[in-house]
Amino acid sequence: MVKVSVIIPVYNTEKYIEECLDSVITQDMREWEVICIDDASTDGSAAIMKRYAEQDNRIRVITVEKNGGQAAGRNLGFVNAQGDYVYFLDSDDMLQAGALKRMCALMDKHQVDGMVFNARDFYETPELACEAPIFSGVSAVVEEKGIMDGESMFLAMCEEGHPCCQPGRFLWKRNFLLEEGILNDDETSPHEDELFFLRAVLSAKRMIAVAKEFHLRRYRPGSVMTGHTVEHDFRHCKSYLLLWLRSAEFFRDHNFLNQHCVEIVANYASMFLRGGLDYARKLPSEKRAKIKYNNFLDTVILQSILSESVTERRKEVFLREDTLQQLLQKERIFLYGAGVCGQKVLQLLLQYGCPREKLSFVVTDRQGKAEVFGLPVTDITSLQGIDEQKDIFIVAVTKRWQGEVATLLTKYRFPYVVLEDGYAVIPAPSFGNNDGR
């Protein structure tokens, strides 16, 4: 009987595949199978996999003639899997000793559709440690919540920070994925795991979180996720844009049970669009024009968004009507930034009838200025009696300085919104009522 199928897509990782396979072979349970997908490797990976398969009949190698990417490889492995559970392992990552036995025991005990756990990240160079994305792990707080439906699990993970979608941090019941028809969308590669994560977690009826490190995640130079070439930017841009569209389609058809979850997942998915547009701005116009998809309508929709957002119009300031109305209800509005962006925000607020007496500019150093554009200028260190319910700060600066200003306002626990080029605003963390500094 096969308890768990370990699916490993492999493409030119001869340097790492032995470590990866050894981490499975040395597990303290025998009821596993490994399905390696040789994704048309051109190095010595195929020979290494063949040798391992000859030595252990629990290891199978499926070879494809044309490179299709990790998503297609995972799908091919999944349809050939026989285990009760499926685990997706990257060919440069590893399992912790004894992980499979403990993972499967927990799944058996709780009879759940899926389980999320932690990973230990390690880096081949010190520089990568600074560049790698920061994901929130599973904390004891989430673990103690026990069995949850998928929507509750998603909300719990978001409360911890930015949830991690890395396939190596999840174990899934194979029949659950089959019944829900959940596969990787290979056209959204290299970020297909984001969509898989959303579909699987939100569709699950029963999930658990475990605050244990079962997975060893490697960050290495030159991988899909750490490269910095124009081609890497092109792939990221194309992937994120389609990911946003596909996630929106899924949300439309998904029968949400928790309305709060609808708001959170919509905000989560908006990151895909922002990510795609950020990468698009790095690309030459002729390269952006080459962004095309299998479905002609997808191409038309996303190219239209690009043409509207990655041209001179991106320099304009836009606010959603509902967000703007919420801002106008505040008793005091502080504009942090008196440059071009600040001027446009000021003009927009005045056009919508905001009384000038509500408005003022805030800076870190007034440099002797008492007014800017006829509005008072206040040094941030002298502000008193800020009320989160009645007051709001608008970070009206370019993207280069947004993070620094947001960090400053967070330090003072001031309520704020950050302008997004061509889009609306992102709420800052809520601190509850406070009396300012």
GIVEN-V756817 format. One record per helix or strand of 3 or more residues. SS is the DSSP state (h for helix, s for strand). FROM is the first residue (numbers start at 1). TO is the last residue. If there is no record, write none. Layout:
ss=SS from=FROM to=TO
ss=SS from=FROM to=TO
This chain:
ss=s from=4 to=10
ss=h from=17 to=25
ss=s from=32 to=39
ss=h from=45 to=55
ss=s from=59 to=64
ss=h from=70 to=79
ss=s from=85 to=88
ss=h from=99 to=110
ss=s from=114 to=123
ss=h from=126 to=131
ss=h from=140 to=143
ss=h from=150 to=160
ss=h from=167 to=169
ss=s from=170 to=173
ss=h from=174 to=180
ss=h from=186 to=188
ss=h from=192 to=203
ss=s from=207 to=219
ss=h from=230 to=253
ss=h from=259 to=282
ss=h from=285 to=288
ss=h from=296 to=309
ss=h from=312 to=315
ss=h from=321 to=328
ss=s from=332 to=336
ss=h from=340 to=351
ss=h from=356 to=358
ss=s from=359 to=363
ss=s from=375 to=379
ss=h from=380 to=382
ss=s from=391 to=395
ss=h from=399 to=412
ss=s from=416 to=419
ss=s from=425 to=427
